[in-house]
Amino acid sequence: MDVLTLYILNVIYSLSVLALVATGLAAVFGLLGVMNMAHGEFVMLGAYSALLASQWSLPWPAGLFLAVIVSALVGALMEKGLIRHLYQRPFDTLLATWGVAMLIRKGIEALFGREYQNVSQYLPGTVDVVGVDYPVYRLLLVVLIAALMTGIYLWFRKSPASLKIRAMVDNPALAQAVGINTERVAFYTFVFGVSTAGLAGALIAPLVRVDPYMGLDYLLSSFFALVIGGLGSVEGLILGSSMIGGLDQSLSNLFDKVVGYTGVLLLSIFFLWWKPNGIISQR
């Protein structure tokens, strides 16, 4: 029973982190049509921001704030200097952002080196959960991410800004004709997407090894979640993240991480063949 409880808690933690990481990619890829291959590097930038905050003995919220600011600034420069000239050209955005990803990785490598680094734990210790000792910080992340995802869902459904985004996605020319500044909406959507990736990196930094190549795994997992869940809906994002996170955690616990990745890849290939638009798709 204890093993089952621990497994369920680990699955909930894994899918929570994946859902937050994939949220930014869902905004950039699902709404703007930009295949941002540098998405994982923004997760990495967030983790290194948390590392700097830890080394400077700043409080935990300061590390999160720094991660969001750094990701937003880099994302703003990236959108204004590169991405806005490539909208409606997905393959070109793939190549361009892949180049940006390599540039960011090499820059971080030059500044911090290639070796693994660790961020100090902000809430060490465990708490009893139905007879199982579980890390306090992981439980805190699950609660925070659940609150964030709920807020994003309500905002996407109810706010006037989300209506402008959906209008731009459905018919950019008509949206511009009725007075919506589609260029500005696209800019803020892109910055929001990469900022959530940076926030996710800062949140998970105390639990993972921080290195310049850590973002690649999160990029692939996020794409797989969108492939299965579908683009253009928060429900599809959560469903895809649950399936990917649950399968990866299950196979990794039963066998090893390689088997987990293989299972996720095979499931994604199956969905590309069976339901290429995903389980829930608005586009």
N, C-alpha and C positions, 0 to 999 in steps of 0.2 A: 504494500500500500504506500509506503514511504517512497519507493522508487517511482511509482506511478504519479504521485503528487509532485515530486521533483521534475519528472518529465513534463508534466502539464505546465508547471511554472516556467520551465525553460522554453517551451514552445510559445507561451504567451509573451515572454520577453523577446524572443527572436522575431516574431511577427510584428510586435510593436515597433521595434527598431527598424525593421524593413519597411513598414508602412510609412514611417516618418521620412526615411531616406527616399523612398519612391514617390512621395508626395511632390517633391520639387521636380523630379523628372516627369511626373504626370502633367504638371503645369506647363513645363517647357516643351515637352514632346507631344503630349496629348492635346494641348490647347494651341500652341504656336507652330507645331509641326517641325520643331528644331530637334534634330537628333544630337543631343548634347553629350558627346563622348568625354567631355571633361567633368561630368557630373560627379564622378567619384573623387576627382581632385578637389572639389569643393568640400566634400566630406573630410578629406585629408587636411585641407586648410583649416577647417574648424577644429580638428584634433590638435594641430600644431598651435593654434591660437590658445586652446586650453592648456597646452604644454607650457607656453610662454607665461600665461597667467599663473600657473602653478610655480614656475621657477621664480617669478617676481613676487611670490607670496601674496597674490591678490585673492580676494574671496571668490568662491565658486560662481556666483552670478556674474562677476566681472569677466570671467573666462567665456561664459555664454554670450555676453554682450559683445566682447571682442571678436568672437567667431562670426557673429551675425554681421558686424561692421566690416570686417575684412572680406567676407564672402560677398557682401553687397557691393563694396567698392570694386572688387575685381570683376564681379558680374556686370556692373554698370559700364566699366571700361570695355569689357568684352562685347556687350550688346551694342554700344554706340560705335565702337571701332570696327566690328566685324559682323555680328549676327544680323543687324538690321538691314544689311545689304544682301542677305542671303535668304530672307523669308520666301516661302513657297519653293525652295530648292533644297529639299531634305538631304539629298546625297552630298551636295556641296557643304551643308552644315556639318555633316558627319566628318568629312575630311578636314574641314577648318577647325572644328572643335577637338579633333584628335591631335592636331598639331598644337593647339593651345594646351591640351592635357600634358603632352610631352614637355612643353616649355615650363609649365608650372612644376611638374615633377623634378625637372633638372634644376630649377631655381631653388626649390626646397632642399634638394640634395646638396647644392652648393652652400646653402646657409647652415643646414643642420647635420649634414652627412647622411650616409645610407644606413647607419646602424639603427637598431630598434631603440625606442625610447619609451619611458613609462610616465604616465601622469599620476600624481599622488591621489589616493582615494579620499574623497571628501566625506563620505559616510562609511567608514569601515565597520565591520561587525555584521552580525546576522540577527534575524528575528524569527521566532517560531511561527510557522504557517502550517496549521493542521499537522503538527508533530514533526515538521521538517524545518531544519535551520536553513534559511535562505538569505542571501546578501541583501542588506537594507537598501543599498544604492540601486540594485536592479529593480526592486519593488517601487522605489521612488520614480525611476524612469518609466515604468509601466503606467503609473498614475499620471505623470506629467504628459506623456505621449497621448494617452487616452483623452486627457483634457484638451490638448492641442488639436487632435484630430476632430474632436467634437466641435470645437470652435471653428475650425476650417470648414467643416461640413455645413454648419449653420450659416457661416458667412457666405459660402458659395451658393446656398439656397435662397438667402434672404436679402443680401446687401445689394444696393444699386450698382456698386462697382462690379460685382459678379455678373450682373445683367449686361453691362457694357462688354465684359470679356466674352460672354456667350454670344452676344450680337456680333462681335468682331470675328469670332470663330465661324459662326454660321454663314455670314455674308459680309466680308470686310468692306466692299464697295458701298453697300446699303448703309452699314453702320457709319461710315464716313459721311455719307450723304445727309444723314439725320443729325450730324453735329458731333459724333463721337470721335475724339482724337485717337485713332487706332494706333498711331505710332507711340504715343505716350502710354496707352494701355498695354501694348506689347512690351514696352520697356519695363514697366512696373511688374508685369507678370513674370518676365525673365528674371528680374532681380529677386522677386519673391521666391521663385523656384530654387535658385542657387543659394539663397540665404537659409532656406529650410535645410538644405544639404549641409551647410556649415554648422547650423545649430545641432543637427544630428551628430556630426563629427565631434563636436565639443561634449555632447552628452555621453557618448560612448567611449571617449578617450580614456577615462580611468579604468575601463574594463578590457581594453585591447592593447596590442603592441602598436605603437605609433611609428610609422615609417613612410617614406615617400611613395611607396607603391600600394599602400593599404586601400586606396580608393577603388582599385580594379574589381575586387570582389563585390563591393557594394553596387558598382555600376552594373555588373552582369545580373546580380540578383534583382535589382530594380527593373531592368528591362524585362526579365523573365516574368516578374509580377505583373507588369503591364500587358505583356503578351497574353497571359492567362486571364486576367481580370477584365481587360478591355480599356480603351482610352475614353476620356471624356466624362468619367463619373467617379465620385468618391466611393460609391459602393463597389465598383469594379476594382478600384485600387485596394480596398480593404480585403475583398475576397481573394484577389490574386496574391496579396502579401500573406494572407493566412495559409493558402495552399502551398506557396513556395517555402515559407518559414516552417510550416509544420512538417513538410516532406523532408526538407534539408535537416532539420533537427532530429527527426525520427531515424533517418538512414545514417546520420553521423553518429548517433548514440548506439545503434545496433551494429554498425560496421566501422567506418571511418569517414573522414571529411571528403575523401575522393569519391567514395560511393555516394555520399550526399550530393555532391556537385553533379555527378553523372545522372542520378535520378531526377534532379531538377532540370537538367538539360533535356533528357528524354521526354519529360512531361511537357516542356515548352515546345519541343518539336511536334509532339502529338497535337497540341492545341493549335499550332500554326497550320497543321494539315486539317484538323477537324473543325475548329472555329477560329479562322484567321483574324476575326474582329474581336475575339475575346468573349468571355461569358456575358459581360454587360458592357455594351458599347453605345455611346451616343453619337458616334460619327461613322 
